[in-house]
Amino acid sequence: MCVTALPAQNAERPPILSVRTDLVILPVTVVDRKGTFVTGLRQDDFTVYDNGEPQAIRFFTNEDVPATIGLVIDRSASMRGRGEQIAAALTSFATLAHPLDEYFIVNFNERVWLGLPSSDTFTGDRNLLRAAIWSTPAAGMSALYDGVDRALDHLQLGTRDRKALIVLSDGGDNASSRSLEDVIERARRSDAAIYSVGLFDRDNRDARPRVLKKLARETGADTFNPVRADDISAAFIQIGRELRSGYTIGFIPPDTAKGFRSIRVVAKRGEGRELTVRTRAGYYAQR
């Protein structure tokens, strides 16, 4: 199958969000009762609550901005035979990509390693990504938490304003030095949305779908549990649509803000009907 490569990431600089550094930036997704993405909302349609108190929105955009996206791929023995399905899903995802998106791969079994050639910190070339996915067999145990932790590190090197991880795993972990609590706290301190695509076999007793769901929920992302091979591609397409259809909202924390703060965002249409909003569960105040 022929996959078209995107332009080189240095072909054109993406637009840069020029905002104050003390802003809390929230990637926000809005859907209606049917699960359809809601676009075209204005700043006045949103209310942000910080620890239950409404805050003034200081930054707002609904533009499609390029993203830094990490693929975190389980290479343990429980993932044998999944390479073709993942590569096909990536091909579907490419149809919705921004031309200036940049990608990287983190593989993990009982160890963790970057999937691209050492000369490529990021890439926009789908052929290179596809080759990297195909080149690694599945074997060994699973260090999921270490893999996500390494991906959060690498994500900080990204130059795009929107940042996301897509974790492909069964959620099981029997080899990490990090704990789930460690990774959740790191995710809360980052600005990344962590999507999860659960790949489960019926006889896999080590699968932990709730772990994947928690990572997604804490970061305002979604989780998918495909049953058939085609469903994996459908999950990637849905993630691509969400990245292209979201909003970015910023507010300044109260002067008294300390520690972890819960966040809730409410969105209403002009007629006042409340919509379903996904965003981060909270943030750590830097004061």
N, C-alpha and C positions, 0 to 999 in steps of 0.2 A: 504494500500500500504506500502510495506517495504522500509524504507529509511536507507541507510548505513551510520553509523556515521564515521566521520573522526577521525584520531588518536588525542589523547589529545594534546592540543596546546603546552604543555611542553615536549612532547615526543622527540622533536629534535629542536634545535634552528635554525631559518631560517638564511640565509646569510644576513649579515648586510652591507649596503653600507657605505664604509669608504670614506667620502668626506669632503671637507672644509665647515665649518658652514656658510661662507658668500656666498656660491653658491646659485643661484636661481635654484631650481630643477623643471623641467617641465615633467609631464606625457604627452606623445605624441602618438596620433593615426593617422595612415596613411591609406587612402583608395584610390582605383583607380576610374575610371569613372563609373564602375559598382557597386561601393560600397563594393568591396571585400577588406578585410584587406591586406595590403602590408607588408610582412615580409622580412627579409634578407637584409635590407638597412644598409649601413655603415655610420660612422660618417661624412665622406666627402660628403655624399648625402644630408646633412642638412645644412641650414643656419638659424641662429637665429637673429632676429632684435629686439632691445630694443629701443623703441621710434624712430623707423625707421633706427637705426644705426646697422650694422652687428656686432656681437660679436663672440669672439673665444669660441668654445665649449670646456669646461674643463672636462666634464664628459659625458660619453655615455655608455649605455648598452641596449641591446635588449633581455636580459634574462627574463624569466618568474619568477618574484619574488612574494612571498606571499603578501597578502593584508589584511588590516583591513577594514571591510565592515560593514556599518550600514544600517539597514533597517528602514526607517522612514515611519510609517504606519498611515494613516488617519483612525481614529476610530469614526469619527463623524457620524451622522445619515445618511448622504448621501452615506455612504459606506456599508450599510446593505447588507448582502448576499455575500460579497466579500471574506470571509475567506477561503473558499474552493479553490477559484481561486488562491489566493495568495500562499497558501500552495502548490498547484500543481506547480506553477511557481518556487517556491523554490526548489522543487524536480528536475525540469529540470535544474535549475541553478547548482545544485550539481554535475551534470555530467561533468562540465567544471571547477570545483573548484580546486585550488591548495591544496594539502593535509595539508598545514600549514596556510591556511587562517583562520582568526579569525573574529567572527561576534558578533553583538549586535543588539538589537531592541529598538527603541524609538517609543512609541505610543503617539498619541495626539487626543483629541477632544477639549473641552474648557480648559482642563488641559493637562499636559505633564508628562509621566512617562516611566521608563525603563521597557522593556518587559521580560527580563530574570529574573530568581530567584536572590534574593539579594546576594547569594553566588557566582554568576557567572558574573564577569565583562564582559567577552567575552566567546564565546564557538565556537567549531568546530563541535559540535554534531547536525546533522540535525534533529534528533528526538526531541531534546530539543527545537530547533527553531520552528519546526512544531507545537509542543504542545503549545508553547507560542503564536503563531499566532491564533490557534483555541480557546484559552482560553478567549479571550477578545471580548465581543460583541460591536457593533457599536451603539453609541447614542450620542446625544448632539451636540454642536456647533463645530467649527473648529479653532484651533490655529496653523495653519501650520507654520507660521514664528517662533513661540516659539519652535515648535518641531524641526525644522531644526537647530535653534540656540543651543538647548540642545544637539543635535546629534554632532554638530561641537565641543562642549565642550568634549563630551565623546570620540570622535575620537582622541583627543590629548593623551589619555591614551593608545592608541594602540601601539603595538610593531613592527608592520610590516611596511616596507618601502613604499609600495603603499597604499594609503588611498582613500576610495570611500564611498559615500552615495547613496542609492537607495530610492528615495522618491516615495511612492505610494499614490496618492491623486488626487482630481479634481482641485487643485490649489486655491480653495476658502478659505478665511480666514475671520472670523467674531468675533474672540475672543482673538487675540494675543496682548500682551503688546509691542512686538517688531514690527517694520515696515519692509516692504520688503527691503527698503534701508539699514536698519541696518544689515539684514541678508546677503545681497549682499556684503556689505563691509567686513563683517566677513569672508565670503567665499573667497573673494579676498586675504585676509591675511592668509588663510589656504593653505595647499597643497592638499586639497581634490577635487576629481572630483565628482560632484553631478549629478547623472543620475536621470531622472524622468520618471515614468510610469503613464500616465494620465488615471484615471478611471472615465469615464463620463457617466451619464445617459442623454438621450435626453431632459428630462423635467427639468434638473437641471440648473436653471438660475444663480446659484451662482458659477458655474465652471469658472475657470480662467486659461485656458491652456497656455496663454502667460506668466504667472508667472512661471510655470514649465519650459517653454522653456528658460526663462531668467536665471534661476538658473543653468541650464545645460550649456548654451552658455558661461556664464561668467567663468565657471570652466573647459572648454574644454571637456565637456561630451556630451552626446546625450539625446534626449527626445523621448519618444514613446507614441503613442496614440492608444492602442489596441481597436479593435471594438468587436471582439469575445473573448470568454473565452480562447480559444487556443492561441490567439494572445498575451495574458499576458505571457504565458510560452515562446513564441517565443521572446518576448522582453527581458526576463531574460537570455535566451540563447545568444542573441546578446550581452548583457552587459558582460556576462561571457567570450565570445570570445574576446571582446575588451580588457578586463583586462588581458587576457593571451597573446594578440598579440601586445601589445604596446611597445614603447620605453621610455627610461628615459634619459633626456638631462639636463646637468647643465652648467651654465655660471656664471661668476663673473660680477656683475653690474659695470658700470663706477664709478669712484671716485666721480663724480659730481651728481650721481643719488639721487633724492629726491622725496618724495611723490609717487603717483601712476604712474606706467610706463606701457605703452602698449607693448604687445609682439606679434610678428608674426614669425611663423616658416614655412620655405619653404623646401620642399623635392622634389628631382628629381631623376628619374632613370638614369642609365648609359647613355641612349640615349638622356638625357636632357629633357624628357617630365615631366612637373610639375604634382605633385600629390596633392590630397586634404589632408590637415593636420588639425587635431583638437588638440588644447591645450588651456591653460589658456588665458584669454583675457589680463591679465596683472598681476602685483604684486606691493606691496608697498616696496620701497627701505628702508632698515633699517639704513642707514647712517645718 
